[in-house]
Amino acid sequence: MIRACAIVALLALTAPVIAAPNEQLLRSIEHRLAFWNVGPVDYKALTTSQAAALHMKLSNAPSRFSGRSHMFRQELLTILRWDGSEKNYSLNKSD
């Protein structure tokens, strides 16, 4: 019992308090945003939610020569402007 508590305490102390986005993910995002001519961006300052949203958005990127490319680039810029203070809207009518 004491050993289990010691292991749990050790794991809690070694876990990061706030997990930052993965370095490899940030490099991938940096490379793909450069392709879309989005910059300059401080990639170290991206939140985890911004990095995840950019990764998901860039995974389904249209061709740069499609009619949707301008709108896609604007969506990327919108994600980069998030500051975490946005209100989370709910589908519940009581909110």
Order of alpha helices (4+ residues) and beta strands (2+ residues): alpha-alpha-alpha-alpha
